[in-house]
C-alpha cells in the first residue's frame, strides 16, 4: 500500500469519544490517527466548561484551558498552513504583533467567549486536516515544508505531524491537571 494516501477504516471511539488510532494502519493512517486522538483528548478536557472553568489556573502557573485551546489553534495554523504550505497568516493570527507579544495566544484567551474559542480551535483543526490531505495528494509524508527555516532547511510533513502529536500530548498533560483542579474530572 502507498503510504502517501490515508486508508479509510471504520473509526472506533473510546468512552470519551476519542477515535482509536488504527492498530494495523499504514504510516500515514497511524500518524494521523494518533494526532486525531490527541486532538480529541483536548476537546474532552475542555468540554462543558464555562468561562470561569476555562480561565482557572493552578499555582504556580498562569496556564489555562482557554489558553491551551487558543495556543493549539495557533499552532495548528502555523504548522499546517504557514509552514507546510507557506500561506500567509489568517485572522486572528495576522493581526498580532508576535515580536511584541510572543505569548498573545496564551493570555488573550482570558477575554474570549468559550464557544467562540472552541469554534476557533475546531476551525483550525478542520483546516489543518484539509491542508494535510491536500499535501498528501501531492507529495506524501516525505515532502518538505514550503516555508524554510533561516538556514534554508525545513521539516518534512512527517516531522510536522509527529511534532504536533508531541505538542498535543505535552499540553494534554497540562489539560489533565487543570481539568482535575476545576471540577475533579480525571484522565487516564
C-alpha positions in Angstrom: 0.0 0.0 0.0 1.2 3.5 -0.8 2.0 5.5 2.4 1.0 8.8 0.8 -2.7 8.1 0.8 -4.6 7.7 4.0 -6.6 4.5 4.3 -10.3 4.5 5.3 -11.1 2.1 8.0 -14.0 2.2 10.4 -13.3 4.5 13.3 -13.9 3.2 16.8 -14.5 5.7 19.6 -13.4 5.2 23.2 -15.6 6.0 26.2 -14.7 9.7 25.9 -15.5 10.0 22.2 -11.9 9.8 21.1 -11.1 8.0 17.8 -8.9 5.0 18.4 -5.8 5.1 16.2 -5.7 2.1 13.8 -3.9 -1.0 15.1 -2.8 -2.1 11.7 -2.8 1.1 9.6 -0.1 2.2 7.3 2.3 5.0 8.5 0.0 7.8 7.3 -3.1 6.4 8.9 -1.3 5.6 12.1 0.3 9.1 12.5 -2.9 10.9 11.6 -4.9 8.5 13.9 -2.7 9.4 16.9 -2.9 13.1 16.1 -6.7 13.0 16.0 -6.7 11.0 19.2 -4.6 13.8 20.9 -6.9 16.5 19.4 -9.9 14.6 20.8 -8.3 14.4 24.2 -8.0 18.2 24.3 -11.7 18.5 23.2 -12.7 16.1 26.1 -10.6 18.0 28.7 -12.2 21.4 27.7 -15.7 20.2 27.1 -18.7 21.5 29.1 -16.7 24.2 30.9 -17.9 27.8 31.3 -15.6 30.8 31.0 -14.6 30.5 34.7 -13.6 26.9 34.2 -11.6 27.6 31.1 -9.8 30.5 32.8 -8.9 28.7 36.1 -5.3 28.4 36.9 -3.4 26.1 39.2 -0.5 27.8 41.0 2.3 28.4 40.3 1.4 28.5 36.5 -0.8 31.0 34.8 -1.7 28.4 32.1 -5.4 27.9 31.5 -7.5 25.6 29.5 -8.6 28.6 27.4 -5.0 29.4 26.7 -4.3 25.8 25.7 -7.2 25.9 23.2 -6.1 29.1 21.6 -2.4 28.2 21.6 -3.1 24.9 19.9 -5.4 26.6 17.4 -2.5 28.9 16.6 0.0 26.0 16.4 -2.3 24.1 14.0 -2.5 27.1 11.7 1.2 28.0 12.0 2.5 24.5 11.1 -0.1 23.2 8.6 -0.9 26.5 6.8 2.0 28.8 7.2 5.0 26.3 7.4 3.8 23.4 5.3 2.0 25.4 2.5 3.7 28.8 3.0 0.4 30.6 3.2 0.0 33.9 5.0 -1.4 34.1 8.5 -5.2 34.4 8.6 -7.4 36.1 11.2 -6.9 36.4 14.1 -3.3 35.4 13.9 -2.4 38.0 11.2 -3.3 41.0 13.4 -1.0 40.1 16.2 2.4 41.7 16.7 4.1 38.5 17.7 7.5 40.2 18.2 6.0 42.5 20.8 3.8 39.8 22.4 5.0 36.2 21.7 2.5 34.8 24.2 -0.6 36.6 22.9 -2.4 33.3 22.2 -2.0 32.2 25.8 -3.1 35.3 27.7 -5.6 36.8 25.2 -7.8 33.7 25.6 -8.9 35.0 29.0 -11.1 37.5 27.2 -12.6 35.0 24.7 -16.1 33.6 24.8 -15.9 29.8 25.5 -18.0 28.8 22.4 -16.0 31.2 20.1 -12.8 29.8 21.5 -13.8 26.2 20.9 -15.0 27.1 17.4 -11.7 28.8 16.6 -9.8 25.7 17.7 -12.2 23.4 15.8 -12.0 25.5 12.6 -8.2 25.4 12.7 -8.2 21.6 13.2 -10.7 21.2 10.3 -8.5 23.5 8.1 -5.4 21.5 9.1 -7.0 18.2 8.2 -7.8 19.6 4.7 -4.3 21.0 4.3 -2.7 17.7 5.3 -5.0 15.8 2.8 -4.0 18.3 0.1 -0.3 17.8 0.9 -0.7 14.0 0.9 -2.0 14.0 -2.6 1.0 16.0 -3.9 3.9 14.7 -2.1 3.3 12.3 0.8 4.9 12.4 4.2 8.4 12.9 2.8 7.7 16.3 1.3 9.5 19.3 2.9 7.5 22.3 4.1 7.5 25.2 1.7 8.4 27.7 4.3 12.0 27.1 5.3 14.0 27.9 8.4 16.6 30.7 8.3 19.3 28.2 7.4 17.3 27.0 4.4 16.3 23.7 5.8 12.8 22.6 6.5 10.9 19.8 8.2 9.1 17.1 6.3 5.3 16.6 6.6 6.1 13.5 8.7 8.2 15.6 11.1 5.4 18.2 11.4 2.8 15.6 12.2 5.0 13.9 14.8 5.8 17.3 16.3 2.0 18.1 16.5 1.4 14.7 18.3 4.1 15.7 20.7 2.7 19.2 21.1 -0.8 17.9 21.9 0.5 15.1 24.2 2.5 17.5 26.3 -0.3 20.0 26.6 -2.9 17.3 27.2 -0.9 16.5 30.4 -1.3 20.1 31.4 -5.0 20.0 30.5 -5.5 16.9 32.6 -4.1 18.6 35.7 -6.1 21.8 35.0 -9.4 20.0 34.5 -8.9 18.0 37.7 -8.4 21.2 39.5 -11.5 22.8 38.0 -14.1 20.1 38.7 -12.3 16.9 39.8 -12.6 15.2 36.4 -9.6 13.0 36.0 -7.9 11.4 33.0 -6.4 8.1 32.3 
